[in-house]
């Protein structure tokens, strides 16, 4: 909130094994998609237009990733449309090959994306600049509290990202 005004929000849902997710109202998961009990389902991510380009979406992504890791879930998944697909991909999310039209949002085409939360914290599958902006401090928190255990190659990647992510 800024001055009592909500400027960004997201809905995060935890499911038990066998639970139907909200995404299943619109799509069928592909073969091999992890069970709902291993995931944090995210929807309704939004930032007030007056506050876009202020880094709030990166902050939401960081908190959703932390929520996933702290809950012991392995994956975080969501759907996105338009330019937001590339935004989420820059943060370590990957398309799973499922597209659908969302009837409550003007039938805009959405794509299902998934991220292994610990991989995001460790900078896997993203640029140094994206990692520094979204996950650098989260990485240190997760290491300090034993939520991730980086390998030597992870530590080398992180050191490189810290240098390269501030260039340009």
Beta strands, then each sheet from edge to edge (+ up, - down):
strand 1: 8-14
strand 2: 39-47
strand 3: 75-81
strand 4: 94-102
strand 5: 108-116
sheet 1: 1+ 2- 3- 5+ 4-
end
